[in-house]
């Protein structure tokens, strides 16, 4: 995820610029204790993808689905129920 937040000529950054084109329901799940870069990327996705919803899982790190499977499942079920 480093290249999303920093300039890197070897990588195409157009994916970040095109996030606004995403037209499907989008759920972003991030752990409270994940690395700062990934929390910033989650915030960018939430900000730039129309209608995106971000869920921060308390007490979890980067492997949210393994560290907090119930919370991850509940967030996903709530998101799907709202569609």
PDB file with one MODEL, atoms N, CA, C and O in Angstrom:
MODEL        1
ATOM      1  N   UNK A   1       0.782  -1.196   0.000  1.00  0.00           N
ATOM      2  CA  UNK A   1       0.000   0.000   0.000  1.00  0.00           C
ATOM      3  C   UNK A   1       0.830   1.268   0.000  1.00  0.00           C
ATOM      4  O   UNK A   1       0.280   2.358  -0.163  1.00  0.00           O
ATOM      5  N   UNK A   2       2.144   1.157   0.179  1.00  0.00           N
ATOM      6  CA  UNK A   2       3.000   2.337   0.262  1.00  0.00           C
ATOM      7  C   UNK A   2       2.851   3.235  -0.970  1.00  0.00           C
ATOM      8  O   UNK A   2       2.813   4.459  -0.850  1.00  0.00           O
ATOM      9  N   UNK A   3       2.768   2.620  -2.151  1.00  0.00           N
ATOM     10  CA  UNK A   3       2.741   3.381  -3.396  1.00  0.00           C
ATOM     11  C   UNK A   3       1.475   4.222  -3.551  1.00  0.00           C
ATOM     12  O   UNK A   3       1.444   5.138  -4.373  1.00  0.00           O
ATOM     13  N   UNK A   4       0.432   3.928  -2.776  1.00  0.00           N
ATOM     14  CA  UNK A   4      -0.777   4.745  -2.856  1.00  0.00           C
ATOM     15  C   UNK A   4      -0.567   6.093  -2.176  1.00  0.00           C
ATOM     16  O   UNK A   4      -1.226   7.077  -2.512  1.00  0.00           O
ATOM     17  N   UNK A   5       0.337   6.127  -1.239  1.00  0.00           N
ATOM     18  CA  UNK A   5       0.536   7.340  -0.450  1.00  0.00           C
ATOM     19  C   UNK A   5       1.822   8.079  -0.796  1.00  0.00           C
ATOM     20  O   UNK A   5       2.037   9.198  -0.330  1.00  0.00           O
ATOM     21  N   UNK A   6       2.668   7.473  -1.598  1.00  0.00           N
ATOM     22  CA  UNK A   6       3.958   8.064  -1.938  1.00  0.00           C
ATOM     23  C   UNK A   6       4.189   7.957  -3.440  1.00  0.00           C
ATOM     24  O   UNK A   6       3.658   7.065  -4.102  1.00  0.00           O
ATOM     25  N   UNK A   7       4.980   8.871  -3.961  1.00  0.00           N
ATOM     26  CA  UNK A   7       5.272   8.856  -5.396  1.00  0.00           C
ATOM     27  C   UNK A   7       6.229   7.715  -5.717  1.00  0.00           C
ATOM     28  O   UNK A   7       7.243   7.520  -5.047  1.00  0.00           O
ATOM     29  N   UNK A   8       5.881   6.971  -6.759  1.00  0.00           N
ATOM     30  CA  UNK A   8       6.731   5.872  -7.211  1.00  0.00           C
ATOM     31  C   UNK A   8       6.570   5.773  -8.721  1.00  0.00           C
ATOM     32  O   UNK A   8       5.547   5.289  -9.206  1.00  0.00           O
ATOM     33  N   UNK A   9       7.557   6.222  -9.456  1.00  0.00           N
ATOM     34  CA  UNK A   9       7.469   6.248 -10.915  1.00  0.00           C
ATOM     35  C   UNK A   9       7.363   4.860 -11.530  1.00  0.00           C
ATOM     36  O   UNK A   9       6.904   4.730 -12.664  1.00  0.00           O
ATOM     37  N   UNK A  10       7.771   3.830 -10.821  1.00  0.00           N
ATOM     38  CA  UNK A  10       7.730   2.470 -11.363  1.00  0.00           C
ATOM     39  C   UNK A  10       6.322   1.900 -11.367  1.00  0.00           C
ATOM     40  O   UNK A  10       6.074   0.882 -12.014  1.00  0.00           O
ATOM     41  N   UNK A  11       5.391   2.535 -10.655  1.00  0.00           N
ATOM     42  CA  UNK A  11       4.027   2.024 -10.552  1.00  0.00           C
ATOM     43  C   UNK A  11       3.039   3.005 -11.154  1.00  0.00           C
ATOM     44  O   UNK A  11       3.241   4.218 -11.103  1.00  0.00           O
ATOM     45  N   UNK A  12       1.980   2.475 -11.718  1.00  0.00           N
ATOM     46  CA  UNK A  12       0.920   3.285 -12.290  1.00  0.00           C
ATOM     47  C   UNK A  12      -0.020   3.734 -11.169  1.00  0.00           C
ATOM     48  O   UNK A  12      -0.631   2.899 -10.502  1.00  0.00           O
ATOM     49  N   UNK A  13      -0.137   5.032 -10.961  1.00  0.00           N
ATOM     50  CA  UNK A  13      -0.978   5.540  -9.871  1.00  0.00           C
ATOM     51  C   UNK A  13      -2.400   5.832 -10.334  1.00  0.00           C
ATOM     52  O   UNK A  13      -3.185   6.404  -9.579  1.00  0.00           O
ATOM     53  N   UNK A  14      -2.748   5.448 -11.566  1.00  0.00           N
ATOM     54  CA  UNK A  14      -4.075   5.778 -12.079  1.00  0.00           C
ATOM     55  C   UNK A  14      -5.189   5.102 -11.275  1.00  0.00           C
ATOM     56  O   UNK A  14      -6.324   5.578 -11.280  1.00  0.00           O
ATOM     57  N   UNK A  15      -4.882   4.003 -10.587  1.00  0.00           N
ATOM     58  CA  UNK A  15      -5.929   3.339  -9.804  1.00  0.00           C
ATOM     59  C   UNK A  15      -6.452   4.263  -8.712  1.00  0.00           C
ATOM     60  O   UNK A  15      -7.653   4.271  -8.440  1.00  0.00           O
ATOM     61  N   UNK A  16      -5.599   5.023  -8.097  1.00  0.00           N
ATOM     62  CA  UNK A  16      -6.028   5.966  -7.066  1.00  0.00           C
ATOM     63  C   UNK A  16      -6.890   7.067  -7.674  1.00  0.00           C
ATOM     64  O   UNK A  16      -7.890   7.477  -7.085  1.00  0.00           O
ATOM     65  N   UNK A  17      -6.505   7.537  -8.835  1.00  0.00           N
ATOM     66  CA  UNK A  17      -7.244   8.604  -9.513  1.00  0.00           C
ATOM     67  C   UNK A  17      -8.606   8.129 -10.014  1.00  0.00           C
ATOM     68  O   UNK A  17      -9.506   8.944 -10.217  1.00  0.00           O
ATOM     69  N   UNK A  18      -8.768   6.829 -10.214  1.00  0.00           N
ATOM     70  CA  UNK A  18     -10.005   6.293 -10.785  1.00  0.00           C
ATOM     71  C   UNK A  18     -10.971   5.740  -9.745  1.00  0.00           C
ATOM     72  O   UNK A  18     -12.004   5.185 -10.119  1.00  0.00           O
ATOM     73  N   UNK A  19     -10.675   5.869  -8.458  1.00  0.00           N
ATOM     74  CA  UNK A  19     -11.556   5.325  -7.423  1.00  0.00           C
ATOM     75  C   UNK A  19     -12.978   5.877  -7.539  1.00  0.00           C
ATOM     76  O   UNK A  19     -13.938   5.176  -7.218  1.00  0.00           O
ATOM     77  N   UNK A  20     -13.119   7.098  -7.984  1.00  0.00           N
ATOM     78  CA  UNK A  20     -14.436   7.711  -8.138  1.00  0.00           C
ATOM     79  C   UNK A  20     -15.295   7.054  -9.194  1.00  0.00           C
ATOM     80  O   UNK A  20     -16.498   7.304  -9.256  1.00  0.00           O
ATOM     81  N   UNK A  21     -14.696   6.215 -10.029  1.00  0.00           N
ATOM     82  CA  UNK A  21     -15.441   5.521 -11.072  1.00  0.00           C
ATOM     83  C   UNK A  21     -16.106   4.238 -10.566  1.00  0.00           C
ATOM     84  O   UNK A  21     -16.932   3.654 -11.268  1.00  0.00           O
ATOM     85  N   UNK A  22     -15.763   3.806  -9.388  1.00  0.00           N
ATOM     86  CA  UNK A  22     -16.340   2.570  -8.852  1.00  0.00           C
ATOM     87  C   UNK A  22     -17.818   2.800  -8.584  1.00  0.00           C
ATOM     88  O   UNK A  22     -18.194   3.738  -7.882  1.00  0.00           O
ATOM     89  N   UNK A  23     -18.650   1.937  -9.147  1.00  0.00           N
ATOM     90  CA  UNK A  23     -20.101   2.133  -9.063  1.00  0.00           C
ATOM     91  C   UNK A  23     -20.799   0.912  -8.464  1.00  0.00           C
ATOM     92  O   UNK A  23     -21.919   0.581  -8.851  1.00  0.00           O
ATOM     93  N   UNK A  24     -20.147   0.259  -7.538  1.00  0.00           N
ATOM     94  CA  UNK A  24     -20.737  -0.894  -6.855  1.00  0.00           C
ATOM     95  C   UNK A  24     -20.647  -0.656  -5.355  1.00  0.00           C
ATOM     96  O   UNK A  24     -19.785   0.096  -4.900  1.00  0.00           O
ATOM     97  N   UNK A  25     -21.518  -1.281  -4.586  1.00  0.00           N
ATOM     98  CA  UNK A  25     -21.433  -1.135  -3.128  1.00  0.00           C
ATOM     99  C   UNK A  25     -20.040  -1.553  -2.635  1.00  0.00           C
ATOM    100  O   UNK A  25     -19.526  -2.604  -3.015  1.00  0.00           O
ATOM    101  N   UNK A  26     -19.455  -0.729  -1.803  1.00  0.00           N
ATOM    102  CA  UNK A  26     -18.085  -0.958  -1.365  1.00  0.00           C
ATOM    103  C   UNK A  26     -17.985  -0.868   0.154  1.00  0.00           C
ATOM    104  O   UNK A  26     -18.374   0.130   0.760  1.00  0.00           O
ATOM    105  N   UNK A  27     -17.460  -1.924   0.748  1.00  0.00           N
ATOM    106  CA  UNK A  27     -17.218  -1.959   2.187  1.00  0.00           C
ATOM    107  C   UNK A  27     -15.716  -2.041   2.409  1.00  0.00           C
ATOM    108  O   UNK A  27     -15.040  -2.899   1.841  1.00  0.00           O
ATOM    109  N   UNK A  28     -15.205  -1.153   3.230  1.00  0.00           N
ATOM    110  CA  UNK A  28     -13.790  -1.129   3.583  1.00  0.00           C
ATOM    111  C   UNK A  28     -13.697  -1.507   5.060  1.00  0.00           C
ATOM    112  O   UNK A  28     -14.243  -0.810   5.915  1.00  0.00           O
ATOM    113  N   UNK A  29     -13.011  -2.601   5.357  1.00  0.00           N
ATOM    114  CA  UNK A  29     -12.841  -3.035   6.741  1.00  0.00           C
ATOM    115  C   UNK A  29     -11.364  -2.907   7.086  1.00  0.00           C
ATOM    116  O   UNK A  29     -10.500  -3.424   6.377  1.00  0.00           O
ATOM    117  N   UNK A  30     -11.090  -2.217   8.174  1.00  0.00           N
ATOM    118  CA  UNK A  30      -9.709  -1.997   8.602  1.00  0.00           C
ATOM    119  C   UNK A  30      -9.636  -2.180  10.118  1.00  0.00           C
ATOM    120  O   UNK A  30     -10.571  -1.845  10.845  1.00  0.00           O
ATOM    121  N   UNK A  31      -8.512  -2.714  10.574  1.00  0.00           N
ATOM    122  CA  UNK A  31      -8.319  -2.905  12.002  1.00  0.00           C
ATOM    123  C   UNK A  31      -7.858  -1.627  12.687  1.00  0.00           C
ATOM    124  O   UNK A  31      -7.099  -0.842  12.118  1.00  0.00           O
ATOM    125  N   UNK A  32      -8.310  -1.434  13.872  1.00  0.00           N
ATOM    126  CA  UNK A  32      -7.939  -0.260  14.674  1.00  0.00           C
ATOM    127  C   UNK A  32      -6.422  -0.143  14.816  1.00  0.00           C
ATOM    128  O   UNK A  32      -5.883   0.964  14.832  1.00  0.00           O
ATOM    129  N   UNK A  33      -5.740  -1.271  14.918  1.00  0.00           N
ATOM    130  CA  UNK A  33      -4.301  -1.262  15.145  1.00  0.00           C
ATOM    131  C   UNK A  33      -3.495  -1.612  13.897  1.00  0.00           C
ATOM    132  O   UNK A  33      -2.316  -1.955  13.994  1.00  0.00           O
ATOM    133  N   UNK A  34      -4.125  -1.528  12.728  1.00  0.00           N
ATOM    134  CA  UNK A  34      -3.390  -1.773  11.490  1.00  0.00           C
ATOM    135  C   UNK A  34      -2.343  -0.675  11.327  1.00  0.00           C
ATOM    136  O   UNK A  34      -2.402   0.353  12.003  1.00  0.00           O
ATOM    137  N   UNK A  35      -1.395  -0.895  10.435  1.00  0.00           N
ATOM    138  CA  UNK A  35      -0.375   0.107  10.174  1.00  0.00           C
ATOM    139  C   UNK A  35      -1.024   1.391   9.662  1.00  0.00           C
ATOM    140  O   UNK A  35      -2.049   1.351   8.981  1.00  0.00           O
ATOM    141  N   UNK A  36      -0.425   2.514   9.992  1.00  0.00           N
ATOM    142  CA  UNK A  36      -0.981   3.807   9.613  1.00  0.00           C
ATOM    143  C   UNK A  36      -1.223   3.918   8.108  1.00  0.00           C
ATOM    144  O   UNK A  36      -2.241   4.468   7.689  1.00  0.00           O
ATOM    145  N   UNK A  37      -0.302   3.404   7.289  1.00  0.00           N
ATOM    146  CA  UNK A  37      -0.479   3.483   5.836  1.00  0.00           C
ATOM    147  C   UNK A  37      -1.790   2.827   5.405  1.00  0.00           C
ATOM    148  O   UNK A  37      -2.503   3.365   4.558  1.00  0.00           O
ATOM    149  N   UNK A  38      -2.108   1.674   5.978  1.00  0.00           N
ATOM    150  CA  UNK A  38      -3.325   0.975   5.582  1.00  0.00           C
ATOM    151  C   UNK A  38      -4.574   1.687   6.104  1.00  0.00           C
ATOM    152  O   UNK A  38      -5.615   1.668   5.447  1.00  0.00           O
ATOM    153  N   UNK A  39      -4.480   2.311   7.273  1.00  0.00           N
ATOM    154  CA  UNK A  39      -5.618   3.090   7.765  1.00  0.00           C
ATOM    155  C   UNK A  39      -5.846   4.310   6.878  1.00  0.00           C
ATOM    156  O   UNK A  39      -6.989   4.696   6.633  1.00  0.00           O
ATOM    157  N   UNK A  40      -4.758   4.920   6.396  1.00  0.00           N
ATOM    158  CA  UNK A  40      -4.881   6.065   5.483  1.00  0.00           C
ATOM    159  C   UNK A  40      -5.460   5.630   4.138  1.00  0.00           C
ATOM    160  O   UNK A  40      -6.273   6.347   3.555  1.00  0.00           O
ATOM    161  N   UNK A  41      -5.053   4.478   3.648  1.00  0.00           N
ATOM    162  CA  UNK A  41      -5.594   3.957   2.387  1.00  0.00           C
ATOM    163  C   UNK A  41      -7.082   3.672   2.536  1.00  0.00           C
ATOM    164  O   UNK A  41      -7.866   3.979   1.638  1.00  0.00           O
ATOM    165  N   UNK A  42      -7.475   3.089   3.660  1.00  0.00           N
ATOM    166  CA  UNK A  42      -8.897   2.826   3.911  1.00  0.00           C
ATOM    167  C   UNK A  42      -9.679   4.140   3.901  1.00  0.00           C
ATOM    168  O   UNK A  42     -10.782   4.203   3.359  1.00  0.00           O
ATOM    169  N   UNK A  43      -9.115   5.175   4.493  1.00  0.00           N
ATOM    170  CA  UNK A  43      -9.776   6.485   4.514  1.00  0.00           C
ATOM    171  C   UNK A  43      -9.888   7.063   3.103  1.00  0.00           C
ATOM    172  O   UNK A  43     -10.907   7.659   2.754  1.00  0.00           O
ATOM    173  N   UNK A  44      -8.841   6.886   2.289  1.00  0.00           N
ATOM    174  CA  UNK A  44      -8.884   7.368   0.900  1.00  0.00           C
ATOM    175  C   UNK A  44      -9.970   6.656   0.104  1.00  0.00           C
ATOM    176  O   UNK A  44     -10.708   7.287  -0.653  1.00  0.00           O
ATOM    177  N   UNK A  45     -10.064   5.361   0.274  1.00  0.00           N
ATOM    178  CA  UNK A  45     -11.086   4.599  -0.446  1.00  0.00           C
ATOM    179  C   UNK A  45     -12.472   5.064  -0.014  1.00  0.00           C
ATOM    180  O   UNK A  45     -13.347   5.289  -0.851  1.00  0.00           O
ATOM    181  N   UNK A  46     -12.666   5.205   1.284  1.00  0.00           N
ATOM    182  CA  UNK A  46     -13.967   5.662   1.775  1.00  0.00           C
ATOM    183  C   UNK A  46     -14.309   7.044   1.212  1.00  0.00           C
ATOM    184  O   UNK A  46     -15.453   7.312   0.845  1.00  0.00           O
ATOM    185  N   UNK A  47     -13.313   7.901   1.152  1.00  0.00           N
ATOM    186  CA  UNK A  47     -13.525   9.273   0.679  1.00  0.00           C
ATOM    187  C   UNK A  47     -13.799   9.341  -0.821  1.00  0.00           C
ATOM    188  O   UNK A  47     -14.637  10.128  -1.263  1.00  0.00           O
ATOM    189  N   UNK A  48     -13.111   8.534  -1.594  1.00  0.00           N
ATOM    190  CA  UNK A  48     -13.155   8.680  -3.054  1.00  0.00           C
ATOM    191  C   UNK A  48     -14.116   7.743  -3.777  1.00  0.00           C
ATOM    192  O   UNK A  48     -14.514   8.031  -4.905  1.00  0.00           O
ATOM    193  N   UNK A  49     -14.493   6.642  -3.164  1.00  0.00           N
ATOM    194  CA  UNK A  49     -15.451   5.731  -3.805  1.00  0.00           C
ATOM    195  C   UNK A  49     -16.849   6.189  -3.392  1.00  0.00           C
ATOM    196  O   UNK A  49     -17.169   6.211  -2.203  1.00  0.00           O
ATOM    197  N   UNK A  50     -17.673   6.551  -4.360  1.00  0.00           N
ATOM    198  CA  UNK A  50     -19.017   7.038  -4.030  1.00  0.00           C
ATOM    199  C   UNK A  50     -19.805   6.029  -3.196  1.00  0.00           C
ATOM    200  O   UNK A  50     -19.972   4.876  -3.592  1.00  0.00           O
ATOM    201  N   UNK A  51     -20.284   6.480  -2.042  1.00  0.00           N
ATOM    202  CA  UNK A  51     -21.109   5.642  -1.186  1.00  0.00           C
ATOM    203  C   UNK A  51     -20.380   4.582  -0.396  1.00  0.00           C
ATOM    204  O   UNK A  51     -21.021   3.764   0.264  1.00  0.00           O
ATOM    205  N   UNK A  52     -19.060   4.568  -0.441  1.00  0.00           N
ATOM    206  CA  UNK A  52     -18.302   3.551   0.295  1.00  0.00           C
ATOM    207  C   UNK A  52     -18.527   3.707   1.792  1.00  0.00           C
ATOM    208  O   UNK A  52     -18.707   4.810   2.308  1.00  0.00           O
ATOM    209  N   UNK A  53     -18.511   2.567   2.469  1.00  0.00           N
ATOM    210  CA  UNK A  53     -18.661   2.558   3.926  1.00  0.00           C
ATOM    211  C   UNK A  53     -17.414   1.936   4.530  1.00  0.00           C
ATOM    212  O   UNK A  53     -16.966   0.875   4.095  1.00  0.00           O
ATOM    213  N   UNK A  54     -16.854   2.607   5.541  1.00  0.00           N
ATOM    214  CA  UNK A  54     -15.674   2.081   6.222  1.00  0.00           C
ATOM    215  C   UNK A  54     -16.067   1.631   7.620  1.00  0.00           C
ATOM    216  O   UNK A  54     -16.808   2.316   8.325  1.00  0.00           O
ATOM    217  N   UNK A  55     -15.559   0.468   8.006  1.00  0.00           N
ATOM    218  CA  UNK A  55     -15.751  -0.065   9.353  1.00  0.00           C
ATOM    219  C   UNK A  55     -14.370  -0.265   9.968  1.00  0.00           C
ATOM    220  O   UNK A  55     -13.506  -0.908   9.373  1.00  0.00           O
ATOM    221  N   UNK A  56     -14.169   0.288  11.154  1.00  0.00           N
ATOM    222  CA  UNK A  56     -12.930   0.088  11.892  1.00  0.00           C
ATOM    223  C   UNK A  56     -13.223  -0.951  12.975  1.00  0.00           C
ATOM    224  O   UNK A  56     -14.092  -0.746  13.823  1.00  0.00           O
ATOM    225  N   UNK A  57     -12.496  -2.057  12.938  1.00  0.00           N
ATOM    226  CA  UNK A  57     -12.720  -3.129  13.897  1.00  0.00           C
ATOM    227  C   UNK A  57     -11.834  -2.888  15.122  1.00  0.00           C
ATOM    228  O   UNK A  57     -10.608  -2.929  15.023  1.00  0.00           O
ATOM    229  N   UNK A  58     -12.453  -2.639  16.265  1.00  0.00           N
ATOM    230  CA  UNK A  58     -11.689  -2.369  17.488  1.00  0.00           C
ATOM    231  C   UNK A  58     -10.802  -3.547  17.880  1.00  0.00           C
ATOM    232  O   UNK A  58     -11.210  -4.705  17.799  1.00  0.00           O
ATOM    233  N   UNK A  59      -9.590  -3.230  18.303  1.00  0.00           N
ATOM    234  CA  UNK A  59      -8.677  -4.238  18.816  1.00  0.00           C
ATOM    235  C   UNK A  59      -7.983  -5.090  17.775  1.00  0.00           C
ATOM    236  O   UNK A  59      -7.119  -5.894  18.123  1.00  0.00           O
ATOM    237  N   UNK A  60      -8.334  -4.940  16.510  1.00  0.00           N
ATOM    238  CA  UNK A  60      -7.746  -5.769  15.449  1.00  0.00           C
ATOM    239  C   UNK A  60      -6.602  -5.040  14.766  1.00  0.00           C
ATOM    240  O   UNK A  60      -6.527  -3.812  14.772  1.00  0.00           O
ATOM    241  N   UNK A  61      -5.717  -5.829  14.178  1.00  0.00           N
ATOM    242  CA  UNK A  61      -4.617  -5.293  13.393  1.00  0.00           C
ATOM    243  C   UNK A  61      -4.889  -5.476  11.914  1.00  0.00           C
ATOM    244  O   UNK A  61      -5.994  -5.204  11.444  1.00  0.00           O
ATOM    245  N   UNK A  62      -3.883  -5.937  11.175  1.00  0.00           N
ATOM    246  CA  UNK A  62      -4.003  -6.042   9.723  1.00  0.00           C
ATOM    247  C   UNK A  62      -4.816  -7.255   9.274  1.00  0.00           C
ATOM    248  O   UNK A  62      -5.486  -7.190   8.243  1.00  0.00           O
ATOM    249  N   UNK A  63      -4.775  -8.338  10.009  1.00  0.00           N
ATOM    250  CA  UNK A  63      -5.502  -9.548   9.626  1.00  0.00           C
ATOM    251  C   UNK A  63      -6.853  -9.568  10.318  1.00  0.00           C
ATOM    252  O   UNK A  63      -7.147 -10.463  11.111  1.00  0.00           O
ATOM    253  N   UNK A  64      -7.650  -8.593  10.017  1.00  0.00           N
ATOM    254  CA  UNK A  64      -8.920  -8.378  10.719  1.00  0.00           C
ATOM    255  C   UNK A  64      -9.784  -9.628  10.732  1.00  0.00           C
ATOM    256  O   UNK A  64     -10.322  -9.995  11.777  1.00  0.00           O
ATOM    257  N   UNK A  65      -9.925 -10.283   9.599  1.00  0.00           N
ATOM    258  CA  UNK A  65     -10.819 -11.441   9.515  1.00  0.00           C
ATOM    259  C   UNK A  65     -10.340 -12.600  10.371  1.00  0.00           C
ATOM    260  O   UNK A  65     -11.148 -13.436  10.774  1.00  0.00           O
ATOM    261  N   UNK A  66      -9.054 -12.672  10.657  1.00  0.00           N
ATOM    262  CA  UNK A  66      -8.540 -13.738  11.522  1.00  0.00           C
ATOM    263  C   UNK A  66      -8.491 -13.303  12.984  1.00  0.00           C
ATOM    264  O   UNK A  66      -8.707 -14.111  13.887  1.00  0.00           O
ATOM    265  N   UNK A  67      -8.209 -12.034  13.207  1.00  0.00           N
ATOM    266  CA  UNK A  67      -8.095 -11.532  14.572  1.00  0.00           C
ATOM    267  C   UNK A  67      -9.456 -11.286  15.212  1.00  0.00           C
ATOM    268  O   UNK A  67      -9.614 -11.422  16.425  1.00  0.00           O
ATOM    269  N   UNK A  68     -10.425 -10.929  14.399  1.00  0.00           N
ATOM    270  CA  UNK A  68     -11.768 -10.621  14.904  1.00  0.00           C
ATOM    271  C   UNK A  68     -12.814 -11.138  13.928  1.00  0.00           C
ATOM    272  O   UNK A  68     -13.528 -10.342  13.319  1.00  0.00           O
ATOM    273  N   UNK A  69     -12.919 -12.457  13.766  1.00  0.00           N
ATOM    274  CA  UNK A  69     -13.830 -13.006  12.764  1.00  0.00           C
ATOM    275  C   UNK A  69     -15.296 -12.659  13.014  1.00  0.00           C
ATOM    276  O   UNK A  69     -16.037 -12.412  12.063  1.00  0.00           O
ATOM    277  N   UNK A  70     -15.717 -12.636  14.252  1.00  0.00           N
ATOM    278  CA  UNK A  70     -17.125 -12.309  14.536  1.00  0.00           C
ATOM    279  C   UNK A  70     -17.426 -10.867  14.162  1.00  0.00           C
ATOM    280  O   UNK A  70     -18.448 -10.592  13.533  1.00  0.00           O
ATOM    281  N   UNK A  71     -16.554  -9.948  14.539  1.00  0.00           N
ATOM    282  CA  UNK A  71     -16.766  -8.534  14.218  1.00  0.00           C
ATOM    283  C   UNK A  71     -16.732  -8.305  12.707  1.00  0.00           C
ATOM    284  O   UNK A  71     -17.509  -7.514  12.173  1.00  0.00           O
ATOM    285  N   UNK A  72     -15.822  -9.007  12.025  1.00  0.00           N
ATOM    286  CA  UNK A  72     -15.738  -8.893  10.568  1.00  0.00           C
ATOM    287  C   UNK A  72     -17.009  -9.426   9.921  1.00  0.00           C
ATOM    288  O   UNK A  72     -17.576  -8.788   9.034  1.00  0.00           O
ATOM    289  N   UNK A  73     -17.450 -10.586  10.363  1.00  0.00           N
ATOM    290  CA  UNK A  73     -18.682 -11.172   9.829  1.00  0.00           C
ATOM    291  C   UNK A  73     -19.895 -10.293  10.099  1.00  0.00           C
ATOM    292  O   UNK A  73     -20.750 -10.127   9.230  1.00  0.00           O
ATOM    293  N   UNK A  74     -19.969  -9.737  11.287  1.00  0.00           N
ATOM    294  CA  UNK A  74     -21.095  -8.855  11.621  1.00  0.00           C
ATOM    295  C   UNK A  74     -21.100  -7.603  10.748  1.00  0.00           C
ATOM    296  O   UNK A  74     -22.154  -7.166  10.286  1.00  0.00           O
ATOM    297  N   UNK A  75     -19.922  -7.029  10.524  1.00  0.00           N
ATOM    298  CA  UNK A  75     -19.828  -5.835   9.673  1.00  0.00           C
ATOM    299  C   UNK A  75     -20.254  -6.161   8.246  1.00  0.00           C
ATOM    300  O   UNK A  75     -20.972  -5.387   7.613  1.00  0.00           O
ATOM    301  N   UNK A  76     -19.814  -7.298   7.749  1.00  0.00           N
ATOM    302  CA  UNK A  76     -20.175  -7.709   6.398  1.00  0.00           C
ATOM    303  C   UNK A  76     -21.670  -7.999   6.292  1.00  0.00           C
ATOM    304  O   UNK A  76     -22.315  -7.593   5.326  1.00  0.00           O
ATOM    305  N   UNK A  77     -22.218  -8.696   7.280  1.00  0.00           N
ATOM    306  CA  UNK A  77     -23.655  -9.009   7.252  1.00  0.00           C
ATOM    307  C   UNK A  77     -24.482  -7.735   7.313  1.00  0.00           C
ATOM    308  O   UNK A  77     -25.461  -7.608   6.577  1.00  0.00           O
ATOM    309  N   UNK A  78     -24.119  -6.794   8.165  1.00  0.00           N
ATOM    310  CA  UNK A  78     -24.847  -5.530   8.275  1.00  0.00           C
ATOM    311  C   UNK A  78     -24.779  -4.757   6.954  1.00  0.00           C
ATOM    312  O   UNK A  78     -25.771  -4.173   6.517  1.00  0.00           O
ATOM    313  N   UNK A  79     -23.599  -4.762   6.323  1.00  0.00           N
ATOM    314  CA  UNK A  79     -23.450  -4.087   5.038  1.00  0.00           C
ATOM    315  C   UNK A  79     -24.340  -4.727   3.979  1.00  0.00           C
ATOM    316  O   UNK A  79     -25.039  -4.026   3.247  1.00  0.00           O
ATOM    317  N   UNK A  80     -24.317  -6.048   3.895  1.00  0.00           N
ATOM    318  CA  UNK A  80     -25.134  -6.757   2.914  1.00  0.00           C
ATOM    319  C   UNK A  80     -26.630  -6.589   3.168  1.00  0.00           C
ATOM    320  O   UNK A  80     -27.419  -6.457   2.233  1.00  0.00           O
ATOM    321  N   UNK A  81     -27.004  -6.597   4.434  1.00  0.00           N
ATOM    322  CA  UNK A  81     -28.426  -6.395   4.783  1.00  0.00           C
ATOM    323  C   UNK A  81     -28.907  -5.017   4.351  1.00  0.00           C
ATOM    324  O   UNK A  81     -30.092  -4.832   4.074  1.00  0.00           O
ATOM    325  N   UNK A  82     -28.001  -4.053   4.292  1.00  0.00           N
ATOM    326  CA  UNK A  82     -28.375  -2.694   3.919  1.00  0.00           C
ATOM    327  C   UNK A  82     -28.437  -2.459   2.427  1.00  0.00           C
ATOM    328  O   UNK A  82     -28.795  -1.365   1.990  1.00  0.00           O
ATOM    329  N   UNK A  83     -28.098  -3.460   1.638  1.00  0.00           N
ATOM    330  CA  UNK A  83     -28.125  -3.278   0.176  1.00  0.00           C
ATOM    331  C   UNK A  83     -29.519  -3.423  -0.381  1.00  0.00           C
ATOM    332  O   UNK A  83     -29.716  -3.300  -1.590  1.00  0.00           O
TER     333      UNK A  83
ENDMDL
END
